[in-house]
Amino acid sequence: MPALKLFGRKWLAATDDMVFPCLFEFIVRLIWLIMMGVITHRYYDYTFTCTSGGECVRVYLVGMLVLLSLNIVLLVALINRSAQGGICDVHSARRMVPPLLGAKLLLLLPEAGWNGLGTVWAFTSVITCPDDHFTNTAIDVLVCLDWVLFALLVFALAMVIDPIGSVKLRASQPDLTLDTLKNRQVTRTWIRRFRWFFCWLNRDKESLEAFAQVAGLFSSLFRDSDLVPSDLIAGCVLLRVKQKRESREQWRLEIMAEQRLKYKSDLREVFRGKPVWLSFDKAEHYMKLSMATYGCTFVMYRYCCTGICRLLRHTTCCACFRPKKVMVEGDNCCMCNMAGFKELADMTEDEIIYANFKNRIFEVPFCIISDHKTKSIVLTLRGSISLRDVFTDLVACPEKIDLEGLPEGSMAHKGMLITAKKLKTHLDETKTLDKALSLYPHYDLVITGHSLGAAAAVLLGILYKPIYPELKVYAFSTPCVITRAAAIYCESFVFTIGVGDDFAMRISVETIENLRAQLFEALQNCRLPKYRVIVNGFGYALFGVPSKHLNTTWRDDRPTPHHSVLLPAPNAVPYMFAPSTANSIEVFSSSLRQNCKETDPNYSKNKVQEIPHFWKTREVATRKYTNVSLYPAGNILHIVHKKKSKEEKSRWHCLQLSCCKKKRRADEKTYEMRWLSPDSFDELRVMPRMLLDHLPENVYKVLTTILDEQETEIEDNVEFIM
C-alpha cells in the first residue's frame, strides 16, 4: 500500500507484496543455478567436439549462468527491500522496489531468447553434440520448467494489471467532474468483469440490472482507495487483533460492572412476559424447516459419505414422466431437491403442498407445507447458496417501500425487496397460498427462512400483513434488511434469532464502509511489515491470537482521538484524518512536509507535492454509497456461547465434585441469550466464528442444544424434588 507504479501505470500489487513470490522464485532459481553449474562443469569440454553448434551450446550455458546469477541477485535485493518498514512506509523503506522490479522484468526478454536457444539444442537436430544422458535429461527438464515459469510470470502480470491504471480522464463536458468520469469508467470495468466471469448466468434485464448495481457498489467502495488484494488480507488480520483487544477490555469491564447478568441461560426467564407466539420450541422447529429448503446440495454437504444413500430413499426415478402428488417446479427429473427437503424436514409428501426450486437472480426456492404439529401453513424460503443469490444480496442500495401501516419513509434492501415482491406476485397469480389456507381454514400462516430467505420472509410478511393480519414470521440470521422505524414496526409479528458473531446480521453498506475506514486506520498504525502480518494471520487461524501481539502489533506513536492534527508515522503514507481538521488540507500538507523533513533530510519537495494524491484516501474512507442505515427486523434474540470468569471456572471444578446435581446442571449451560434492539448490530467485526455462526446447521445445533439442556434441567429438578 499504496499500489505499485511501474512503467507509467498502477498495478494491483504493492511494493511490499514481493516477499513471498520472490522467495519462491529465489528457491527455484537457486536450484537451477546449481544444476546449470553442474551441467557446465560436466559438459563444457564436450562442446568443442560438437559436429555443429558447439558455440551456441557454450553461449547458452554461460549465458544461463549469468542470467540466473543476475536474477538471484535481484531477487535477494527485492526480498530485502520489500520486507522493510510497515505497510504504509513507502518513500524511504521501499523506494527502490520499483526500479529493481523493472530491471527484473526486463531480464525476461534475454531469458526468453536464451531459453529459445536451449529449446533448439534440446528438441531439434540443428545442434549436433556428443550424447550425455544426464546432461540431455537435465536440459530438457530445465528448458520446460523455464517456459512454465515464464508463463506463470506473464500470467501473474496479467492478474495484477489495473485495467484503468493508465487511463487519463479529461472532463469533456463542463458539468462532469473527473471523479464522476472515473466512477463511470470503474463501474463499466466491473460490469465487464461480471459479464466475463459469470457468462453462464442468464442475460436478462434483471441480471444486467444486478450487474450494474453491484458494479456501482464496488466502484464506490474501492475507487481511488489504492488498496491491493494483499492489503485487504493484512487489514482483516490487523482488525482481528485490534478487535480482540477491544473485546478483551470490554469483557473485563463488563465483569467488573457485573453487566454480564444481562445475558441469561434460563429460557423461562428470558421469555417471561413475552407473547405466546414468541416460542423457542416453535423457533427450533421452523429452523429445521428453513434448513430443509436448501435441498439436496445441503444434504450432500452435511452428510458427505452417506448423503447419496439418504437421498435415494426419497427420490423418484423419471419423475418428469410420472404423475406427482405434489406440484413441484424447478427440480430435476429425479426430484433430488424434493428428496433433500423430505430428508431434512422429516416430512412426507402428504404434508408438502407446493415446492418451487427455481433459482435466479431475485428469485429464491421456497416450499409451502401443512405443518400439523403447529397447526399452521408454513411458507419456508431458502437462503443464499448460489452465485445468483450472492448477486441478490449485493444489490444493497435502499429502496423505498410504501405500504399501509409502515412508518413513513421506510426503506428496504433493494435486492431482497425485489425478491419478496416477485414471490408475492407468483403466489398471487397461482393462488397457491390461498388454496393451501382454504384446505386448512383453521391453520395460521407462518413464513420462515434463513439468511437471504429470512430477509425475504420479513419483507414478504410486511407485504402480506394487511391481507393476513395474524401471520407470523420466524427469521434466522436475518441480514440488515430494513430501516430502524420499520424494524421496530415488525416486532408485532417477526421473531428473529441470531447466533454469536454472525456476520450476516451486521453486514450492510454502512457497516462495510465503516469497516473500510477501520481497515485504513489499522494499516496506517501497524508497525509490522505486511509479510509478517500475513504469516501471523496463519498462526492466528490455527492457534489464536497471543496476548503479547495485542499491543506489539501497533506503533508506539499511534494517533489517538486527542491529537489535534493527525500526523502519519515517519515515512508513512497518510490515510486517515482527524475530524477537527478534515477541511484543512493545507494544515495537513504543511505538517506532513515538516514531519517528512525531520525524518528524512533528503526528502525532496517534489515528493511532498505527491502527498495530496494519497490524502485522497481520506475521501475514500468517508465516501458514502448511501446515507440510509438498514437493520435486522423484529424481536431479536441474540444467543452467545457462555463465557466463564476464572472464579466461575474454579467454582465449576468444585461443583464437579459436589453431590448437588441441580447446581451442577445449572452451571453446565453452554449458551446464554438476551433480547437486543436493531441498533446493536451496527458494527461489522472480524471474528473467528463470523461465518460459522451463520451456517444453518450450526444455528440449528445451538437451538437444539439449548432445548436439550433445558429439558435436562427440568428432569433434574423433578428428581431433586422427589
N, C-alpha and C positions, 0 to 999 in steps of 0.2 A: 504494500500500500504506500503510495498510490500506484496506479497502473504504470507498467513499464513503457517508456517511449524509446523506440528504436526504428531507424530507417524512415523517420518522418511520420510515424503513426503510433497510436496507442495499441497496446496488446492486452489481452485478458490474462495477464500474469504480472507479478510484481518482482522487484529486484531481489526480494528475499525468498522467492519460490524456487531458486536454483539448487538448493542444497541436496534434496533427495534425487532429482533427476540427474544432476551432475555426479553425485556419489555412485549411482547405479552405472552410469556410463564410464566413470573412472575405473570401476572394478572390471568392467568388460574390456576397456582399452588396455588396462594393465596386463590382463591375461593375454590379449592379442599381442602386445609388445613382447612379452616373454616368448610366446610361440614364434613370432617373427624373428626374434633373436636366435632362437634355436635353429629355425629353418635356414637363416642366413649363414650361421656358423657351419651348418652341416652341408649346405648345398652350394655355397657361393663359388667354391673352386670348380664345381662341375659345370658352371655356366660357361667356362672358357672352352669346353669340349662340345658345346651345342652345335648342331648342324646349321641351324638358323635361329636368329632371335635371341642369342645369348646376351647381347647388350640390353635388350628390352627387359630380360629377366633381372639383370643386375640393377637397372634403373628402377624396376618395380620393387625389388627387395629393399634397396637403400631408401627409396622414396617413401615406402610404407613405414620404415623405421623412423624416418624424420617426421612424417605426418602424425604418427602415433605419439611420438615424444612431444611434439608441439601441442597436440590435443590434451595430453595428460597434464602438461604444464598449465594450459589454460583452464582445464577442469579444476585443478587444485586451487588456482587463483580464484575462480568463480565460487567454489565452495567456501573458501576463506572469506571472501568479501561479502557473499550473500548471507553468511551466518552472523555478520556483525550487526550490532545495535538492536534496538527494539523494532517493533513492527512499523512505526512511523518515523524512525530515524533514517532519513534518506540521503541528505545532501553530503554529510561528512562520512557516514559509515559505509554507504553502498554506492557512492557516486561513480565508482569505477566499474560497476557491473555492466551497464550498457555497452561501453567500448569493448570490454572483454568478451561479452556475448556476441557482439558484432564480429569481432575477429574470429570467434569460434564458428559462427555461421558461414563466414567467408571461406573457411577451410573446407567446407563441404564441396566446393567446386573442384579444387585439385584432388580431393579424396575420391570424388566420383570418377575423375579421369584415371587416377591410379588404379581404382578398383575395376574400371573397364579394361585396363591393361592386364590385370590379373585374371579377368574373365577370359580374355583372349588366350592367355597362357594355359588356363585350366581346362577350357571346354572347346578349344579349336585346335586345328593342326597347323596353324600358321607358325607357331614356335615349336621347334623340334630340339628337345634336350634329353639327356640320359634319364631313364626312369629311376625314381626312388619312391617306394611305396609310401613311406611316412610323409615325405615332402608333398607328394601329389595329393594324398588324402587330406593333409592339413591345409593346403592351399585351397582345395575345393570347398572345404568346410568354412574357412575364413572368408573366402570370397562371397559365399552365400550369406553368411551371417552379416557381413559388411553391408550387403544390399538390404537385408532385413532391417538393420539398424538405420540405414539411410532412409528407408521407407517410414520407419517409426518417427524419425526426426521430422520428416516432411509432414506426416500426419499430425504430430504434436504442434507444429507451426500452424497448420490449418485449423486446429482446435482452439488455439489461443489468439487467433487473429480477431480483432474487433471489426465487425462489418462497417461501422461508421467511424472508425478510428482516424481516418484521413479525410473525412468529409468536411469541407469548408462551406458552411452555410452562409448565405447572404440574404438579407431581407429584401426580396424583390418587390414586396408590397409595403407601403408605409404603415399600414395598420397591423402588420405581423412582426413580432419580435423574434430575435434569434432563438430564444428559449421555446417559443411556440413552434418554430420550424424544426428545431431539433427534436421536440416531443413528437411531431408528426413522423419524422424520419425513424426514430427509435420504435414507435408504435408499428410502422409498416414493416420494420425489420422483424419484430416479434411475431406479427401476423404471418409473415413469410416463413418463419421457423415453424410455427404451428402447422401450417399447411403442408410443409415437407415432412415433419416428423410424425404427424397424425393424418397422413394422407388416406388412411383406411377408414377414417370416420366419414359419416355421411356429409356431403357438401350441400346441405340445405340451408335455408335462410337462418335458422336458429343456430346452426353450427358456426356460420360466418359471424353472426352477432356475438356469440360467445367468444370466438377468437378475438374479435375487436375489443370487447370489454376486458378480457384478461390481458391483452397486449397493452391497453391503456393503463391498467393497474401496474403491470411490471415496469412500464416506462416511468410512471410516477415514483415507484419505489427505488429504482436503481439508476435512473438517468442522472449523469454528471456526478455520480457518487464516488467514482474512482475505485470502487470496490472490485476485487477479483475473487474468483471462487474460493481460493485458499483463505482469504480474509474472512469469509463467512464461516468457514470451519473453525478457524482460530478464534473468531469472535464468539461463537457458540461455546467453545471450551472456556474462554475467559468469563463469559456471563454465567456459566455453571459455577465457576469458582467464586465469583462475586456474589451470586445469589445464595450459595450455600453459606457463605459468611454472614450474609444478612439474615438468612433463615435461622442460623445457629444463635445469633444475637437476639432475634425476635423470640425464639423458643426460650432462651434464658430469661428474658424479661417477662414472658407470659408465666413462666414457672414462679418467678418472684412475686408477680402480681396476682397469682392464683386465678388467672383468666382461662386456664385450660379446662375449667369446670364447665365452660360453655358447651363443649362437646360432651355428649352423653352416650353411654353404651346401652342403656335400657330403652327398648322400643316403646314400652308403655309410657315412660316419662317423656320421651321425645314427641309422641303423638297425642299426649294428653291435651284435651281441649280442641283438637282438630276435627274437621268434618269426617263423617263415616267413610266417605268415598276416598279419602286420603289413607289408603290401607297399604301397609308394607307387603302383606301377603299377596294382594292383587298385583302390586307392582312387580313382585318376583315372577308371578305367573305371566304377566304381559311382557316382561323382558324375555321370557322364554319364547314367546310367540314372535317377538321382534327379531330375535336371533335366528329363528327358523326361516324367516323370509330371505335370508342370504342364500338358501338353497343348496344345491349340490356342491358348489365351489367351497362353501364353508364346511360341509361335511368332509370333503377330501382334505381340507386344511386342518381341521380339528382331529380327524382320525386318519392319519397318513397311511397306516398299514391296513386298517380294516374298513376304510371308507367305502371302497367298491362293494364289499360284502353287505354293508349296511344299506347302500343304495339299491342293490339288486333285489332286496326284499320288497321294495315298493315300486320298482319300475314297471312299465307296461310296454312290452315289445310291440313295435309297429302301431303305436297309439294313434298316429295320424290317419290310419286307415280303419280304425275301430271306433265304435260309439263310446262316448265317455259320460260318466255320471256327472262330472264336474266340468263346467265351462272353463277351459284353460287356454290362454293366449300367450304367444311368445316363447313357448317351451319347445324342446326338440322332440324328435319322433319317439323317443323312449321315455319322455316325461321325467327327465332326470331332476330338474328343479323342483317339480312337484314331489318327487320321491324324497329329495332332501328336506323339503318342508315337513312332510309327514314324519320323517325320521326324527328331526329335531324337535318338532312340536308335540310328538307322540299323539297324533290325531289320525282319524280315519277319513276316508273320502266323504262319508256322510256328513261330517261336520264342516267340510270346506264347501262354500257356496260358489266362490268365483276366485280365479287366480290369473294374474297378468304379469308375465315375466319379461315384457318388452323393456329394453334399457337403451335409452337415447339421451342426448343432452336435454335437460329439463324434463326428463321422464324417468321415474323410478318404478321398479316392480312392486306389486302390492297383492295382498290376499284379503278376501272377506270370508270370515268364518263365523259359525254359530257356536259360541262358547257356552255350553250348557253348565259348566262348572260355576261361572259367574253370572249366568243368565244375561248374556249381552251379545250383541252383534259387534264383532271386533274387526276393524279395518287396520291392518298392520302393514307398515311401509318399510321398504328395505333402505339401508344406509349406503354409504359410499363404499364401492368395492371395485369400480372400473374407472378408466380414464374419462369416460363420459361423465361419471358422477363428479370427478375432480374438477372438470370444467364447470359443471353446475355450481360447485362450491366456490370457485374462483370468480364467478360473476357476482362480485361482492358489493357493487355500488348500491346505495339505498334507493328504494322505490316507494313512492307514496301509496298508501293503502287507505282508501275511503270506504268505510263500512259503518252500518248502524251500530251504535254502542261504543265504537272505538274512540279514544281521545282524538281531538282534532290535531292534525299534523303528524299522525302516526306514520312511520316508515318501516319497511322491512327489507331484508336481504333480497336483492332482485332475482338472482338465480333460483332461490328457494321459493320465492313468491310465484314466479312463473311456473315452477313445478307444481305447486299447490293448485293454482288456477287451472292448469291443463288437466290435472287429475280430477278436479271438480267438474270440469266440462265433460270429461269422459264418463264419469259416473252419472251425470245428469242426462247425457244422451242415451246411454244404455239402460238407464233406470235400474241398474244393478243393486244399488244401495236401497232404493225404495222397495224392490222385490224382496230383498233379504229381511227388511223390517216388517214387511207385510206377512212373511211366513211366520215370524215370531213377534207378534204385536206387543207383547208384554216385556220384551227384552230391551235393555238400554243400548245406546250406541257408544262405543268406545273406539278411539283412534290411538294407535300406539306406533312407536318406531324408535330406532336407534340412530344416532349421528344425523346424517342428512335426512333420514326417514323421520327422526324426531322433529327436526325443524319443519319439514313439510307437514307433519302431523299437527303441529301447533298452528301453522298458518291455515291449514285446511279446517281445523277446529274453529278458528276465528271466522272463516268464510261460512261454515255450516251452523254456527251458533244461533243466528236468527231463525234458522229453519228447524233445528233440533235443540231447543233450549236446555235439555237435560244431558246433552252429550258430555263426555269426559275425555281428556287427553292424558295419556301416560307416556312421558317422553324421557329418554335415557341418553345421557351425554349430549345434550342439546347444544348446538352451536349458538353463537351470538346471532340472533335472527331478527330482532325487533327492537324498536326504541323503548326507552325506560317506562314511559307512561303506559304504553300498550302492554309491556311485560307485566306491569302490576295489574292491569285490567284482566289479564289471563289467569290471575290467581283463583278466580272463582270456578275454573274448570280444568286447569292444567296442573299436573303433578310431574315435576322434573327431578330426576335423580342424577347426581354426578359423583364420580369417584376420584379421590386423591388429586393428582396433578394433571388430570385430563386436559390436554391442550385444546381440544375442540371447543370446550366451553369458554375458553378465554381468547380464542383467535378471532380477530376481526381486523378490518383495515386499520382502525385506530390503534389497536394493540400491536400490530405488526410495525406500524410507523413509530410507536414508542420504543419497541424493541430495536428498531434500526438506530434510533438516537442513542440508546444504551450501548449498542454494539460499537458505534463510533467512539463513544467515550471510553469503553473498555479497551479498544485497540490503542487509543491515544495514551492511556495511563499504564499500559503494560510495559514492564521493563525487560521482559524476556524476548529473545528472537523468535520468529514465527516457527522455525523448525522444532524448537524446544517446546513450544506451546502445543503443537500437533502431537509430538511424541508423548508429552504429559497427558494429552487427551486420551490416547490409547490406554495408558496406565489408569486413568480415572475410570474409564469404561469397565476395566477388569477388576480393579481393587478399590475404587472410590477415591475421593479427593483427600489427601493427607492434610492434617491440621496445619502443618508448617507452611503449606502452599497457599493458605488463605490470605496471608499477609505478604509473603516474599514475592508474590507474582507482580505486585504493583510498585510503582515508583515511590520513593520516599517523599518526593515533592509533588505528588499528585494533587491536582487542583481540588478545592473544596468550594462549597457554595458561598463561603465568606470572602473569597477573592473578589476584589472589585474589578480586576482585569484578569482574564484567564489567559495566562501565557503558556505556550507549549513547553514541553520538556526540551532540554538542549538538543539542538539539531533535529527536532521532530517536526513533522508537517502538522500544522494545527488543524483540528477538525471540529472543535466544539466552541461555542461562545457562552460567556456568562450572560444571563438575560439583561443585566443592567447596561450592557454595552452593545447590545445587538444592533443598534442603529448607528454605531460609530465605527465604521471600517477604518477610518484614519487613525483612531486611537490604537486599534489592534495592529495595523501595519507598522506604525512608528514604534510601538512597544516590541513587536516581533523583530523589527530591524535592529533595535538596540540589544535585544536578547541574543540575536544571532552574531552580532559583532563581538559581544562579550565572550561567547563560547567558541567562536571561530574567527580569528583576526583576518583570515584570508577570504572571508565570506564577502563576495562582491555585491555591488549594488544591483547588478543585473539579476542576481538570484533573488534578491528581495522583491524585485519587480514581478517575479513569478508567483509570489505568495498569494495575491488576491485570487488566483485561479484555484488554489487549494482551499481558500476560505469559502469557496462556493459550497463546500460540503456542509457547511452550517445551514445553507439554504436547503440542501437535500434533507438534512436531519429535521428541519422544521416544516418542510413542504407537506401539505395535506392533500390527499386524494379526495377526501370528503370530510366535512365537519360534523357529520351525523354519527352518533355513537349507538351501537347496537348491543343488545344484552340477551342472555337466556331468559326464557319466559316462565311465568307461573310460580307455584310454590316449589322452591328449590331446596332439596335435601342433599346436603353435602356429606359424604362418607369418607373418612380418612382412616389410615392404619393407626391404631392406638400406640402412642409413644409412652415410654415409661422413664421417669427420672431415676437417678441412682438409688434414691430412697425407696421408690416403688419396686425397683428390681430386687433390692435386698429384702424388702418385705415379702415379695413374691417367693423368693427362695425359702424364707421362713415358713410361708404358708404351705409350701410343698411338703413340709414335714408335719404340718398341722393335721389334726383329726377332723377339723371343721370343714366338711365337704362343701357347704354352702359358700363360705368365704372363698375357698379355693376356686370354685367355679366362677364366682363373680369377677375374680381377677384374671380369669382366663380369656376374657373378651378380646377378640382380635381387632375389632373396629369400633369406632365411635362416630357420632354424627351430630349435626345441628342444622337448623334452618338458616339459610343465608338469603340476603337480598340480591337482586341483579347486579348492584354496584360492586359486589365482592369479586366479580370475575372480570375486572377491568385491567388486569395486567397479565401479560403472557410471560411465563417464566420457563427457563431452560432447566428441566429437571430429568432425572434418570428414568422416571416412570411416566413421563408425559404422554408417551404413545401407548405403553402397556395398559395404563389405566383407562384408555379409551376403547380398547378392543372389547367386543361384545361378550366373548367368553369369560373375560376377567370381570366385567361388570356383573354378569350373571353369577359367577362364583362368589363374589362379595355378598350379593343378596342372599344366596342360599346359605352361606356360612353364618351370616347374622341370624337368619331364621333358625338354623340348626342349634346355634349357641343359645338362642332364646328358649327353644323347646327343652334343651338340656337343663337350663337353669330352672325352668318350671318343674321339671321332673325331680330335680334335686331338692327344690323347696318342698314338694309334696312328701318326699322321703324324709326330709328333716322334720316336718311336722308330725308324720306318722311315728 
